[in-house]
Amino acid sequence: MQVETNERRDTTRRDVLKHAIAGGAALAFPSIIPARALGRGGAVAPSEKITLGVIGIGPRCTYDLKSMLGLADVQCVAICDVQASRREAGKKLVDAHYGNTDCVLFRDFRELLARKDIDTVIVATGDRWHAPASMLAAQAGKDVYSEKPCGLTIAACQSLADVMKRTGRVFQAGTQRRSVPNFQTAVQLAHSGKLGKLHTLYASVYTPHVETTWLPGEPTPKRDVVDWDLWLGPAPWRPYNKTYVNGGWRGYWDFDSGARLLDWGAHTVDLCQWANNADDTMPIEYEPTPTNITARYANGVKLVLDFLKTPFGDRPGWINHLGTCPVRFVGDEGWVEVGDSGEIEVSSPSLKAELKQLAKPTVGLDVSAHARNFFDCVKSRAETAANPRVMRHSHIACHAAALAWLLNRKLTLDPAKEEFVDDNEANGLRSHAARDPWAALRL
């Protein structure tokens, strides 16, 4: 049954347990407390579980959530989506997993954030909502796992990183390949010097595309069915069309990130940044060509964002059996290439001998280790694998490359100021106008 409420639960589960223990003398004796409530037998006591709320539950979030539901120390308690069909499907998934009907539903994520008994949220809306919802969650005291791309613009990524630093919240960008063994091994190989001096990094990306038209207007559903105004959120108003809410928003300038470059680039450029020890910076030059965008770091290393005409089919220039989202790191003594298959290819038998045998290849879409890293950091307050600093620089690099393609000219970026040098037009495109009341978030 669908449940929607504005109620704020001011007493947390931890408070309840503490009060019960403090008043234990008044309890009838003897009392039998289930072992699972005390954390025995491998169970996690309810007072020690991390509570999770879900903001936006489409296909990718469903995939993520299934991994998170399998973590013994995590309890999903609430789901929010502007579409009734999606939030009800999410409740069915969660309740079936726990064998109860406790998962609470919300249409407006601000009501979910008002619940004080929620520790963490996963933000898995469309791109336009990732940064605003994550920032509002942090301001509400929640730790955040955000699907990528984490910000629709350079300004959104900057604001998001700034808010996370100011609030002290734990943040994990959903660039899960940082936690997948074959990608980690490839980066370690680049860092080891066994490829020689790195000179070129290759990141596969979609061929850029921008759509600025509107789909034909259709009758707007009732708000409880689809909250169209909240679906749009900070994006400019346009008439409702069911194609948008069914996933057809991709590629539209108002909704998508960086001319679709960040669909894969948020992962692949991020991995190249990591291989180049560039998590605290980004390339300084971006030059578009018909087949790629070539960027250059201050240390002379070249980054090539290779446009893939058929990203899920034959990919000329890449080792196809390695799967989707491939990256290649090239040094003056050899190269390594990896993709979502979980395998690794290198340029020579001697490099092959250097590789540690992977016990079980993990596909690049697998979020389990990345989610585990997030929740462990929620407990320890340590930095996550894809923390705000990492996200900020890799995402801005992608956005800068996309703007070079959009403007069809070479752009020079000051990585310290995060501004383009002597280019007012490019600097003006670092942000989007946002509708009230979201404009104050600087997007």
Sequence and secondary structure as in RCSB ss.txt:
>XXXX:A:sequence
MQVETNERRDTTRRDVLKHAIAGGAALAFPSIIPARALGRGGAVAPSEKITLGVIGIGPRCTYDLKSMLGLADVQ
CVAICDVQASRREAGKKLVDAHYGNTDCVLFRDFRELLARKDIDTVIVATGDRWHAPASMLAAQAGKDVYSEKPC
GLTIAACQSLADVMKRTGRVFQAGTQRRSVPNFQTAVQLAHSGKLGKLHTLYASVYTPHVETTWLPGEPTPKRDV
VDWDLWLGPAPWRPYNKTYVNGGWRGYWDFDSGARLLDWGAHTVDLCQWANNADDTMPIEYEPTPTNITARYANG
VKLVLDFLKTPFGDRPGWINHLGTCPVRFVGDEGWVEVGDSGEIEVSSPSLKAELKQLAKPTVGLDVSAHARNFF
DCVKSRAETAANPRVMRHSHIACHAAALAWLLNRKLTLDPAKEEFVDDNEANGLRSHAARDPWAALRL
>XXXX:A:secstr
          S HHHHHHHHHHTGGGS SS    HHHHT TT   GGG EEEEEE  SHHHHHHHHHHHT TTEE
EEEEE SBHHHHHHHHHHHHHHHTSS  EEESSHHHHHT TT  EEEE S HHHHHHHHHHHHHTT EEEE SS 
 SSHHHHHHHHHHHHHHT  EEES GGGGSHHHHHHHHHHHHTTT SEEEEEEEEE    B           TTT
B HHHHHTTS      HHIIIIITTTBTTTSSGGGHHHHHHHHHHHHHHHTT TT   SEEEE SSEEEEE TTS
 EEEEEEESSTTS  TTS GGG SS EEEEETTEEEEE TTS EEESSHHHHHHS   SS   TT  HHHHHHHH
HHHHH    TT HHHHHHHHHHHHHHHHHHHHTS EEEETTTTEETT HHHHHTTS    TTSGGG  
